[in-house]
Amino acid sequence: MTDWEAWVRQWAGDIDAAASSLMATFEASYGYPPGANLVRWAADDDLEPEAHPEAPTPLTGFSRVVAEVRLPDVANGIFIHRAAGAYPHGLLIGSTGGGTQFVIDGTGRVQRSIGASLEGDFKPVADSLEQFLTEVRFAVTEFVSHNRIVGLDNW
């Protein structure tokens, strides 16, 4: 395991623990049952040959550890998935329940859509995947610990 993969494993463990904590009291707090909030760890069948040869190395390492993150009940919904589709601004790697799309470009920079479309304008939000994931962890822990929405939609 590389240092980066170890960092991703720790990050994913933090997210998983926060989601579990939220689920323990969710229905009592919000009055309805939660959706499936989880970190899905990568399994052998997730480790198929890289479908996107243009994927930056950090994204490849991330995919060796985490298959996807689904947090529909955290803030406005936070989703991180395997790189999907090459778009003019980069590879789609995540989204929010509000329709914001996140892409990673060939240099490893993460950008967000200005609207709820992959065809519109994008703006940079993080210089690296690590910085982006750190911001996601902050948004998750702020919501779980303080019921405070830190909007990834408004970066």
C-alpha positions as CSV (number, residue, x, y, z in Angstrom):
1,M,0.0,0.0,0.0
2,T,1.3,3.4,-0.9
3,D,1.4,6.4,1.4
4,W,-1.4,7.9,-0.6
5,E,-3.6,4.8,-0.4
6,A,-3.0,4.7,3.4
7,W,-4.1,8.4,3.5
8,V,-7.3,7.5,1.5
9,R,-8.0,4.5,3.8
10,Q,-7.8,6.8,6.8
11,W,-10.0,9.4,5.1
12,A,-12.6,6.8,4.1
13,G,-12.6,5.4,7.7
14,D,-13.3,8.9,9.0
15,I,-16.2,9.3,6.6
16,D,-17.5,5.9,7.3
17,A,-17.4,6.5,11.1
18,A,-19.2,9.9,10.7
19,A,-21.9,8.3,8.5
20,S,-22.4,5.6,11.1
21,S,-22.7,8.1,13.9
22,L,-25.3,10.1,11.9
23,M,-27.3,7.0,11.2
24,A,-27.5,6.1,14.9
25,T,-29.7,9.1,15.6
26,F,-31.0,10.2,12.2
27,E,-34.6,9.1,12.3
28,A,-35.1,10.5,15.9
29,S,-33.5,13.8,14.8
30,Y,-35.1,14.3,11.4
31,G,-38.4,12.3,11.7
32,Y,-37.9,10.0,8.7
33,P,-35.6,7.0,8.0
34,P,-32.2,7.7,6.5
35,G,-31.1,6.5,3.0
36,A,-28.1,4.4,2.4
37,N,-25.2,6.5,3.7
38,L,-22.0,4.6,3.3
39,V,-18.4,4.2,2.1
40,R,-18.1,1.2,-0.3
41,W,-14.6,-0.1,0.0
42,A,-13.0,-1.3,-3.3
43,A,-13.2,-5.1,-3.8
44,D,-11.3,-7.3,-6.3
45,D,-14.0,-7.0,-8.9
46,D,-13.8,-3.2,-8.6
47,L,-10.1,-3.3,-9.6
48,E,-10.6,-3.8,-13.3
49,P,-8.0,-2.3,-15.6
50,E,-8.2,1.4,-15.5
51,A,-11.0,2.5,-17.8
52,H,-9.6,6.0,-18.1
53,P,-5.9,6.0,-19.0
54,E,-5.9,9.8,-18.7
55,A,-6.9,9.6,-14.9
56,P,-4.3,11.3,-12.7
57,T,-2.3,8.9,-10.5
58,P,-4.1,10.0,-7.2
59,L,-7.4,9.1,-8.7
60,T,-6.1,5.6,-9.6
61,G,-4.8,5.2,-6.0
62,F,-8.2,6.4,-4.6
63,S,-10.0,3.8,-6.7
64,R,-7.9,1.0,-5.3
65,V,-9.2,1.8,-1.8
66,V,-12.7,3.2,-2.3
67,A,-15.3,2.2,-4.8
68,E,-17.8,4.9,-4.0
69,V,-19.1,7.2,-1.2
70,R,-22.9,7.7,-0.9
71,L,-24.1,10.3,1.6
72,P,-27.6,11.3,0.5
73,D,-28.5,12.5,4.0
74,V,-25.4,14.6,4.7
75,A,-26.1,18.3,4.0
76,N,-27.4,18.5,0.4
77,G,-26.1,15.0,-0.4
78,I,-22.5,14.1,-1.2
79,F,-21.5,11.5,-3.7
80,I,-18.1,10.4,-4.9
81,H,-17.9,7.7,-7.5
82,R,-15.5,6.0,-9.8
83,A,-14.3,8.3,-12.6
84,A,-17.0,8.3,-15.3
85,G,-17.0,9.8,-18.7
86,A,-14.4,12.2,-20.0
87,Y,-15.8,15.7,-20.4
88,P,-14.2,18.9,-21.6
89,H,-13.2,19.9,-18.1
90,G,-12.1,16.5,-16.9
91,L,-13.3,13.1,-15.5
92,L,-16.5,13.2,-13.5
93,I,-15.7,12.0,-10.0
94,G,-18.6,13.3,-7.8
95,S,-21.7,15.3,-7.3
96,T,-24.1,16.7,-4.7
97,G,-27.8,16.3,-4.3
98,G,-28.1,19.9,-5.5
99,G,-26.7,18.9,-9.0
100,T,-23.2,20.3,-8.6
101,Q,-20.8,18.1,-10.6
102,F,-17.1,17.6,-9.7
103,V,-14.4,16.7,-12.2
104,I,-10.7,16.1,-12.0
105,D,-8.6,17.4,-14.8
106,G,-5.4,15.9,-16.2
107,T,-3.2,17.9,-13.8
108,G,-5.1,16.5,-10.7
109,R,-7.0,19.8,-10.1
110,V,-10.7,19.4,-9.0
111,Q,-13.3,21.7,-10.5
112,R,-17.0,22.1,-9.9
113,S,-19.8,22.9,-12.2
114,I,-21.3,26.4,-12.0
115,G,-24.8,24.9,-12.6
116,A,-26.2,21.4,-12.6
117,S,-24.7,20.5,-16.0
118,L,-21.5,19.0,-17.3
119,E,-21.8,21.1,-20.4
120,G,-21.6,24.5,-18.7
121,D,-18.8,26.4,-17.0
122,F,-16.6,25.0,-14.3
123,K,-14.4,26.7,-11.7
124,P,-11.4,25.3,-9.7
125,V,-12.2,24.3,-6.1
126,A,-9.0,22.3,-5.1
127,D,-5.5,22.0,-6.4
128,S,-5.4,18.3,-5.7
129,L,-7.6,15.3,-5.0
130,E,-6.3,15.3,-1.4
131,Q,-7.4,18.9,-0.9
132,F,-10.8,18.2,-2.3
133,L,-11.2,15.1,-0.1
134,T,-10.1,17.1,2.9
135,E,-12.9,19.7,2.2
136,V,-15.4,16.8,1.8
137,R,-14.4,15.4,5.2
138,F,-14.8,18.8,6.8
139,A,-18.3,19.2,5.3
140,V,-19.3,15.8,6.5
141,T,-17.9,16.2,10.1
142,E,-19.5,19.7,10.4
143,F,-22.9,18.3,9.4
144,V,-22.6,15.3,11.7
145,S,-21.1,17.0,14.7
146,H,-22.8,20.4,14.5
147,N,-25.7,20.0,12.1
148,R,-24.1,22.7,10.1
149,I,-24.2,22.6,6.3
150,V,-20.9,23.5,4.7
151,G,-22.1,23.8,1.1
152,L,-20.0,22.1,-1.5
153,D,-22.5,23.5,-3.9
154,N,-21.3,27.0,-3.0
155,W,-17.6,26.6,-3.2
